[in-house]
Amino acid sequence: MKKILCLGLFCTALIAPAAQSQPAKPGGHQFIPSAEQKLKPDASGLYSQSILSRRDNGLAMITAREKSGEAERHAAWNDDIFVQAGEATMILGGTIENPRTVSSGETRGSGISGGKTVVVHAGDYVYVPVNTPHRMILAPGKTIRYAVVKTRP
């Protein structure tokens, strides 16, 4: 009996590493090395982006900016922003100036009146709840790179 148990444990020890190195099944884990995170310029010219993951309940991406963004509000997404490098001024809350609908649930505008202003740097985290106006403003010559995880409330 002990020999069978030892043989079973030995086989399990051999099989386990092989199972871990196999590709993820749909809905499983995902790994994207930084070397594969290629930033592609957006048609607007305001940012470059790499989409890391797109799921029904969320979206993860890396974004780099050399220019200020428009004011925006998302009706269906919370934004979790993790600043990786650089700095910017963020305006959170308030009212979008000159609002226009760019797609279902997405509003953009020329600025924000009223809102709280914070300066964000590498290592900072910002949570933007659904329907909260927000805008990222870059000083001349400044850049920022950040990871965003968008989730449905």
mmCIF file of the C-alpha atoms, coordinates in Angstrom:
data_MODEL
# 
_entry.id   MODEL 
# 
loop_
_atom_site.group_PDB 
_atom_site.id 
_atom_site.type_symbol 
_atom_site.label_atom_id 
_atom_site.label_alt_id 
_atom_site.label_comp_id 
_atom_site.label_asym_id 
_atom_site.label_entity_id 
_atom_site.label_seq_id 
_atom_site.pdbx_PDB_ins_code 
_atom_site.Cartn_x 
_atom_site.Cartn_y 
_atom_site.Cartn_z 
_atom_site.occupancy 
_atom_site.B_iso_or_equiv 
_atom_site.pdbx_formal_charge 
_atom_site.auth_seq_id 
_atom_site.auth_comp_id 
_atom_site.auth_asym_id 
_atom_site.auth_atom_id 
_atom_site.pdbx_PDB_model_num 
ATOM 1   C CA . MET A 1 1   ? 0.000   0.000  0.000   1.00 0.00 ? 1   MET A CA 1 
ATOM 2   C CA . LYS A 1 2   ? 2.861   2.366  0.878   1.00 0.00 ? 2   LYS A CA 1 
ATOM 3   C CA . LYS A 1 3   ? 4.479   1.648  -2.514  1.00 0.00 ? 3   LYS A CA 1 
ATOM 4   C CA . ILE A 1 4   ? 1.280   2.587  -4.356  1.00 0.00 ? 4   ILE A CA 1 
ATOM 5   C CA . LEU A 1 5   ? 0.923   5.795  -2.313  1.00 0.00 ? 5   LEU A CA 1 
ATOM 6   C CA . CYS A 1 6   ? 4.567   6.755  -2.956  1.00 0.00 ? 6   CYS A CA 1 
ATOM 7   C CA . LEU A 1 7   ? 4.186   5.994  -6.682  1.00 0.00 ? 7   LEU A CA 1 
ATOM 8   C CA . GLY A 1 8   ? 1.023   8.151  -6.809  1.00 0.00 ? 8   GLY A CA 1 
ATOM 9   C CA . LEU A 1 9   ? 2.772   11.073 -5.095  1.00 0.00 ? 9   LEU A CA 1 
ATOM 10  C CA . PHE A 1 10  ? 5.796   10.731 -7.414  1.00 0.00 ? 10  PHE A CA 1 
ATOM 11  C CA . CYS A 1 11  ? 3.558   10.797 -10.541 1.00 0.00 ? 11  CYS A CA 1 
ATOM 12  C CA . THR A 1 12  ? 1.642   13.784 -9.199  1.00 0.00 ? 12  THR A CA 1 
ATOM 13  C CA . ALA A 1 13  ? 4.929   15.649 -8.640  1.00 0.00 ? 13  ALA A CA 1 
ATOM 14  C CA . LEU A 1 14  ? 5.904   14.979 -12.278 1.00 0.00 ? 14  LEU A CA 1 
ATOM 15  C CA . ILE A 1 15  ? 2.524   15.920 -13.758 1.00 0.00 ? 15  ILE A CA 1 
ATOM 16  C CA . ALA A 1 16  ? 1.824   19.115 -11.738 1.00 0.00 ? 16  ALA A CA 1 
ATOM 17  C CA . PRO A 1 17  ? 4.543   21.309 -13.334 1.00 0.00 ? 17  PRO A CA 1 
ATOM 18  C CA . ALA A 1 18  ? 3.488   20.215 -16.823 1.00 0.00 ? 18  ALA A CA 1 
ATOM 19  C CA . ALA A 1 19  ? -0.130  21.119 -16.069 1.00 0.00 ? 19  ALA A CA 1 
ATOM 20  C CA . GLN A 1 20  ? 0.883   24.584 -14.855 1.00 0.00 ? 20  GLN A CA 1 
ATOM 21  C CA . SER A 1 21  ? 2.786   25.389 -18.050 1.00 0.00 ? 21  SER A CA 1 
ATOM 22  C CA . GLN A 1 22  ? -0.123  24.618 -20.383 1.00 0.00 ? 22  GLN A CA 1 
ATOM 23  C CA . PRO A 1 23  ? -2.046  27.513 -22.015 1.00 0.00 ? 23  PRO A CA 1 
ATOM 24  C CA . ALA A 1 24  ? -5.036  28.889 -20.125 1.00 0.00 ? 24  ALA A CA 1 
ATOM 25  C CA . LYS A 1 25  ? -8.426  27.528 -20.989 1.00 0.00 ? 25  LYS A CA 1 
ATOM 26  C CA . PRO A 1 26  ? -11.180 30.063 -21.805 1.00 0.00 ? 26  PRO A CA 1 
ATOM 27  C CA . GLY A 1 27  ? -11.986 31.955 -18.632 1.00 0.00 ? 27  GLY A CA 1 
ATOM 28  C CA . GLY A 1 28  ? -8.654  30.994 -17.066 1.00 0.00 ? 28  GLY A CA 1 
ATOM 29  C CA . HIS A 1 29  ? -5.680  33.083 -16.059 1.00 0.00 ? 29  HIS A CA 1 
ATOM 30  C CA . GLN A 1 30  ? -3.900  35.415 -18.449 1.00 0.00 ? 30  GLN A CA 1 
ATOM 31  C CA . PHE A 1 31  ? -0.312  36.698 -18.583 1.00 0.00 ? 31  PHE A CA 1 
ATOM 32  C CA . ILE A 1 32  ? 0.973   39.381 -20.959 1.00 0.00 ? 32  ILE A CA 1 
ATOM 33  C CA . PRO A 1 33  ? 4.683   40.174 -20.597 1.00 0.00 ? 33  PRO A CA 1 
ATOM 34  C CA . SER A 1 34  ? 5.616   43.848 -20.811 1.00 0.00 ? 34  SER A CA 1 
ATOM 35  C CA . ALA A 1 35  ? 7.498   43.148 -24.062 1.00 0.00 ? 35  ALA A CA 1 
ATOM 36  C CA . GLU A 1 36  ? 4.152   42.268 -25.683 1.00 0.00 ? 36  GLU A CA 1 
ATOM 37  C CA . GLN A 1 37  ? 2.339   45.396 -24.446 1.00 0.00 ? 37  GLN A CA 1 
ATOM 38  C CA . LYS A 1 38  ? 2.716   47.442 -27.631 1.00 0.00 ? 38  LYS A CA 1 
ATOM 39  C CA . LEU A 1 39  ? 1.167   50.902 -27.439 1.00 0.00 ? 39  LEU A CA 1 
ATOM 40  C CA . LYS A 1 40  ? -0.782  51.862 -30.558 1.00 0.00 ? 40  LYS A CA 1 
ATOM 41  C CA . PRO A 1 41  ? -1.689  55.514 -31.272 1.00 0.00 ? 41  PRO A CA 1 
ATOM 42  C CA . ASP A 1 42  ? -5.395  56.307 -31.131 1.00 0.00 ? 42  ASP A CA 1 
ATOM 43  C CA . ALA A 1 43  ? -6.979  57.961 -34.184 1.00 0.00 ? 43  ALA A CA 1 
ATOM 44  C CA . SER A 1 44  ? -7.620  61.093 -32.079 1.00 0.00 ? 44  SER A CA 1 
ATOM 45  C CA . GLY A 1 45  ? -3.900  61.589 -31.486 1.00 0.00 ? 45  GLY A CA 1 
ATOM 46  C CA . LEU A 1 46  ? -4.534  62.197 -27.779 1.00 0.00 ? 46  LEU A CA 1 
ATOM 47  C CA . TYR A 1 47  ? -3.049  58.941 -26.502 1.00 0.00 ? 47  TYR A CA 1 
ATOM 48  C CA . SER A 1 48  ? -1.497  55.571 -27.304 1.00 0.00 ? 48  SER A CA 1 
ATOM 49  C CA . GLN A 1 49  ? -2.927  52.402 -25.844 1.00 0.00 ? 49  GLN A CA 1 
ATOM 50  C CA . SER A 1 50  ? -2.465  48.676 -25.414 1.00 0.00 ? 50  SER A CA 1 
ATOM 51  C CA . ILE A 1 51  ? -5.602  46.659 -24.608 1.00 0.00 ? 51  ILE A CA 1 
ATOM 52  C CA . LEU A 1 52  ? -4.540  43.908 -22.234 1.00 0.00 ? 52  LEU A CA 1 
ATOM 53  C CA . SER A 1 53  ? -7.865  42.216 -21.623 1.00 0.00 ? 53  SER A CA 1 
ATOM 54  C CA . ARG A 1 54  ? -11.444 42.624 -22.807 1.00 0.00 ? 54  ARG A CA 1 
ATOM 55  C CA . ARG A 1 55  ? -14.168 40.725 -20.943 1.00 0.00 ? 55  ARG A CA 1 
ATOM 56  C CA . ASP A 1 56  ? -17.943 41.150 -20.551 1.00 0.00 ? 56  ASP A CA 1 
ATOM 57  C CA . ASN A 1 57  ? -17.563 42.706 -17.108 1.00 0.00 ? 57  ASN A CA 1 
ATOM 58  C CA . GLY A 1 58  ? -14.315 44.617 -17.579 1.00 0.00 ? 58  GLY A CA 1 
ATOM 59  C CA . LEU A 1 59  ? -11.455 45.940 -19.622 1.00 0.00 ? 59  LEU A CA 1 
ATOM 60  C CA . ALA A 1 60  ? -7.770  46.393 -18.784 1.00 0.00 ? 60  ALA A CA 1 
ATOM 61  C CA . MET A 1 61  ? -5.376  48.593 -20.727 1.00 0.00 ? 61  MET A CA 1 
ATOM 62  C CA . ILE A 1 62  ? -2.151  50.580 -20.600 1.00 0.00 ? 62  ILE A CA 1 
ATOM 63  C CA . THR A 1 63  ? -2.389  54.195 -21.795 1.00 0.00 ? 63  THR A CA 1 
ATOM 64  C CA . ALA A 1 64  ? 0.321   56.760 -22.496 1.00 0.00 ? 64  ALA A CA 1 
ATOM 65  C CA . ARG A 1 65  ? -0.427  60.447 -23.026 1.00 0.00 ? 65  ARG A CA 1 
ATOM 66  C CA . GLU A 1 66  ? 1.598   63.366 -24.269 1.00 0.00 ? 66  GLU A CA 1 
ATOM 67  C CA . LYS A 1 67  ? -1.459  65.646 -24.524 1.00 0.00 ? 67  LYS A CA 1 
ATOM 68  C CA . SER A 1 68  ? -4.326  66.560 -22.244 1.00 0.00 ? 68  SER A CA 1 
ATOM 69  C CA . GLY A 1 69  ? -7.495  64.567 -22.610 1.00 0.00 ? 69  GLY A CA 1 
ATOM 70  C CA . GLU A 1 70  ? -11.051 65.735 -22.966 1.00 0.00 ? 70  GLU A CA 1 
ATOM 71  C CA . ALA A 1 71  ? -13.475 65.711 -20.057 1.00 0.00 ? 71  ALA A CA 1 
ATOM 72  C CA . GLU A 1 72  ? -15.316 62.391 -19.980 1.00 0.00 ? 72  GLU A CA 1 
ATOM 73  C CA . ARG A 1 73  ? -18.034 60.494 -18.142 1.00 0.00 ? 73  ARG A CA 1 
ATOM 74  C CA . HIS A 1 74  ? -18.854 56.782 -18.452 1.00 0.00 ? 74  HIS A CA 1 
ATOM 75  C CA . ALA A 1 75  ? -22.400 55.619 -17.673 1.00 0.00 ? 75  ALA A CA 1 
ATOM 76  C CA . ALA A 1 76  ? -21.448 51.949 -17.405 1.00 0.00 ? 76  ALA A CA 1 
ATOM 77  C CA . TRP A 1 77  ? -17.834 51.837 -16.144 1.00 0.00 ? 77  TRP A CA 1 
ATOM 78  C CA . ASN A 1 78  ? -15.839 52.465 -12.988 1.00 0.00 ? 78  ASN A CA 1 
ATOM 79  C CA . ASP A 1 79  ? -12.193 53.365 -13.701 1.00 0.00 ? 79  ASP A CA 1 
ATOM 80  C CA . ASP A 1 80  ? -9.355  52.110 -11.511 1.00 0.00 ? 80  ASP A CA 1 
ATOM 81  C CA . ILE A 1 81  ? -6.276  54.063 -12.616 1.00 0.00 ? 81  ILE A CA 1 
ATOM 82  C CA . PHE A 1 82  ? -2.747  53.085 -11.572 1.00 0.00 ? 82  PHE A CA 1 
ATOM 83  C CA . VAL A 1 83  ? -0.135  55.697 -12.554 1.00 0.00 ? 83  VAL A CA 1 
ATOM 84  C CA . GLN A 1 84  ? 3.049   53.998 -13.737 1.00 0.00 ? 84  GLN A CA 1 
ATOM 85  C CA . ALA A 1 85  ? 5.209   56.940 -14.850 1.00 0.00 ? 85  ALA A CA 1 
ATOM 86  C CA . GLY A 1 86  ? 5.011   60.700 -15.299 1.00 0.00 ? 86  GLY A CA 1 
ATOM 87  C CA . GLU A 1 87  ? 2.502   63.124 -13.854 1.00 0.00 ? 87  GLU A CA 1 
ATOM 88  C CA . ALA A 1 88  ? -0.716  64.951 -14.683 1.00 0.00 ? 88  ALA A CA 1 
ATOM 89  C CA . THR A 1 89  ? -3.431  67.028 -13.095 1.00 0.00 ? 89  THR A CA 1 
ATOM 90  C CA . MET A 1 90  ? -6.773  65.261 -12.757 1.00 0.00 ? 90  MET A CA 1 
ATOM 91  C CA . ILE A 1 91  ? -10.117 66.922 -12.284 1.00 0.00 ? 91  ILE A CA 1 
ATOM 92  C CA . LEU A 1 92  ? -12.678 64.642 -10.644 1.00 0.00 ? 92  LEU A CA 1 
ATOM 93  C CA . GLY A 1 93  ? -16.392 65.385 -10.321 1.00 0.00 ? 93  GLY A CA 1 
ATOM 94  C CA . GLY A 1 94  ? -18.093 68.632 -11.263 1.00 0.00 ? 94  GLY A CA 1 
ATOM 95  C CA . THR A 1 95  ? -19.924 69.332 -14.523 1.00 0.00 ? 95  THR A CA 1 
ATOM 96  C CA . ILE A 1 96  ? -18.737 68.636 -18.072 1.00 0.00 ? 96  ILE A CA 1 
ATOM 97  C CA . GLU A 1 97  ? -18.568 71.784 -20.202 1.00 0.00 ? 97  GLU A CA 1 
ATOM 98  C CA . ASN A 1 98  ? -19.958 71.589 -23.756 1.00 0.00 ? 98  ASN A CA 1 
ATOM 99  C CA . PRO A 1 99  ? -21.012 67.925 -23.329 1.00 0.00 ? 99  PRO A CA 1 
ATOM 100 C CA . ARG A 1 100 ? -21.574 65.681 -26.326 1.00 0.00 ? 100 ARG A CA 1 
ATOM 101 C CA . THR A 1 101 ? -22.421 61.996 -26.576 1.00 0.00 ? 101 THR A CA 1 
ATOM 102 C CA . VAL A 1 102 ? -19.682 60.089 -28.403 1.00 0.00 ? 102 VAL A CA 1 
ATOM 103 C CA . SER A 1 103 ? -21.234 56.631 -28.016 1.00 0.00 ? 103 SER A CA 1 
ATOM 104 C CA . SER A 1 104 ? -23.862 54.926 -25.898 1.00 0.00 ? 104 SER A CA 1 
ATOM 105 C CA . GLY A 1 105 ? -23.187 55.906 -22.285 1.00 0.00 ? 105 GLY A CA 1 
ATOM 106 C CA . GLU A 1 106 ? -20.045 57.904 -23.137 1.00 0.00 ? 106 GLU A CA 1 
ATOM 107 C CA . THR A 1 107 ? -20.017 61.686 -22.796 1.00 0.00 ? 107 THR A CA 1 
ATOM 108 C CA . ARG A 1 108 ? -17.086 63.974 -23.621 1.00 0.00 ? 108 ARG A CA 1 
ATOM 109 C CA . GLY A 1 109 ? -16.595 67.705 -23.325 1.00 0.00 ? 109 GLY A CA 1 
ATOM 110 C CA . SER A 1 110 ? -14.149 70.600 -23.503 1.00 0.00 ? 110 SER A CA 1 
ATOM 111 C CA . GLY A 1 111 ? -13.574 70.853 -19.758 1.00 0.00 ? 111 GLY A CA 1 
ATOM 112 C CA . ILE A 1 112 ? -14.999 70.476 -16.261 1.00 0.00 ? 112 ILE A CA 1 
ATOM 113 C CA . SER A 1 113 ? -16.321 73.161 -13.995 1.00 0.00 ? 113 SER A CA 1 
ATOM 114 C CA . GLY A 1 114 ? -16.531 72.608 -10.292 1.00 0.00 ? 114 GLY A CA 1 
ATOM 115 C CA . GLY A 1 115 ? -14.625 69.300 -9.614  1.00 0.00 ? 115 GLY A CA 1 
ATOM 116 C CA . LYS A 1 116 ? -11.734 68.480 -7.331  1.00 0.00 ? 116 LYS A CA 1 
ATOM 117 C CA . THR A 1 117 ? -8.217  68.947 -8.732  1.00 0.00 ? 117 THR A CA 1 
ATOM 118 C CA . VAL A 1 118 ? -5.407  66.545 -7.765  1.00 0.00 ? 118 VAL A CA 1 
ATOM 119 C CA . VAL A 1 119 ? -1.896  66.056 -9.141  1.00 0.00 ? 119 VAL A CA 1 
ATOM 120 C CA . VAL A 1 120 ? -1.088  62.393 -9.817  1.00 0.00 ? 120 VAL A CA 1 
ATOM 121 C CA . HIS A 1 121 ? 2.410   60.865 -9.988  1.00 0.00 ? 121 HIS A CA 1 
ATOM 122 C CA . ALA A 1 122 ? 3.954   57.435 -10.530 1.00 0.00 ? 122 ALA A CA 1 
ATOM 123 C CA . GLY A 1 123 ? 2.682   55.060 -7.866  1.00 0.00 ? 123 GLY A CA 1 
ATOM 124 C CA . ASP A 1 124 ? -0.618  56.895 -7.304  1.00 0.00 ? 124 ASP A CA 1 
ATOM 125 C CA . TYR A 1 125 ? -4.014  55.239 -7.596  1.00 0.00 ? 125 TYR A CA 1 
ATOM 126 C CA . VAL A 1 126 ? -7.259  56.963 -8.619  1.00 0.00 ? 126 VAL A CA 1 
ATOM 127 C CA . TYR A 1 127 ? -10.752 55.471 -8.461  1.00 0.00 ? 127 TYR A CA 1 
ATOM 128 C CA . VAL A 1 128 ? -13.372 57.113 -10.692 1.00 0.00 ? 128 VAL A CA 1 
ATOM 129 C CA . PRO A 1 129 ? -16.905 55.794 -9.986  1.00 0.00 ? 129 PRO A CA 1 
ATOM 130 C CA . VAL A 1 130 ? -19.481 55.344 -12.731 1.00 0.00 ? 130 VAL A CA 1 
ATOM 131 C CA . ASN A 1 131 ? -21.013 58.638 -14.008 1.00 0.00 ? 131 ASN A CA 1 
ATOM 132 C CA . THR A 1 132 ? -18.234 60.770 -12.488 1.00 0.00 ? 132 THR A CA 1 
ATOM 133 C CA . PRO A 1 133 ? -16.817 63.434 -14.806 1.00 0.00 ? 133 PRO A CA 1 
ATOM 134 C CA . HIS A 1 134 ? -13.026 63.316 -14.996 1.00 0.00 ? 134 HIS A CA 1 
ATOM 135 C CA . ARG A 1 135 ? -10.240 64.820 -17.049 1.00 0.00 ? 135 ARG A CA 1 
ATOM 136 C CA . MET A 1 136 ? -6.480  64.409 -17.234 1.00 0.00 ? 136 MET A CA 1 
ATOM 137 C CA . ILE A 1 137 ? -4.477  67.555 -18.006 1.00 0.00 ? 137 ILE A CA 1 
ATOM 138 C CA . LEU A 1 138 ? -0.772  67.475 -18.894 1.00 0.00 ? 138 LEU A CA 1 
ATOM 139 C CA . ALA A 1 139 ? 1.559   70.435 -18.523 1.00 0.00 ? 139 ALA A CA 1 
ATOM 140 C CA . PRO A 1 140 ? 3.618   71.254 -21.637 1.00 0.00 ? 140 PRO A CA 1 
ATOM 141 C CA . GLY A 1 141 ? 6.446   68.751 -22.081 1.00 0.00 ? 141 GLY A CA 1 
ATOM 142 C CA . LYS A 1 142 ? 5.000   66.300 -19.515 1.00 0.00 ? 142 LYS A CA 1 
ATOM 143 C CA . THR A 1 143 ? 3.884   62.727 -20.201 1.00 0.00 ? 143 THR A CA 1 
ATOM 144 C CA . ILE A 1 144 ? 2.033   60.094 -18.236 1.00 0.00 ? 144 ILE A CA 1 
ATOM 145 C CA . ARG A 1 145 ? 1.663   56.317 -18.489 1.00 0.00 ? 145 ARG A CA 1 
ATOM 146 C CA . TYR A 1 146 ? -1.019  54.504 -16.545 1.00 0.00 ? 146 TYR A CA 1 
ATOM 147 C CA . ALA A 1 147 ? -2.874  51.231 -16.313 1.00 0.00 ? 147 ALA A CA 1 
ATOM 148 C CA . VAL A 1 148 ? -6.667  51.359 -16.283 1.00 0.00 ? 148 VAL A CA 1 
ATOM 149 C CA . VAL A 1 149 ? -9.013  48.609 -15.228 1.00 0.00 ? 149 VAL A CA 1 
ATOM 150 C CA . LYS A 1 150 ? -12.609 49.379 -16.200 1.00 0.00 ? 150 LYS A CA 1 
ATOM 151 C CA . THR A 1 151 ? -15.324 47.420 -14.418 1.00 0.00 ? 151 THR A CA 1 
ATOM 152 C CA . ARG A 1 152 ? -19.100 47.426 -14.542 1.00 0.00 ? 152 ARG A CA 1 
ATOM 153 C CA . PRO A 1 153 ? -20.731 48.353 -11.240 1.00 0.00 ? 153 PRO A CA 1 
# 
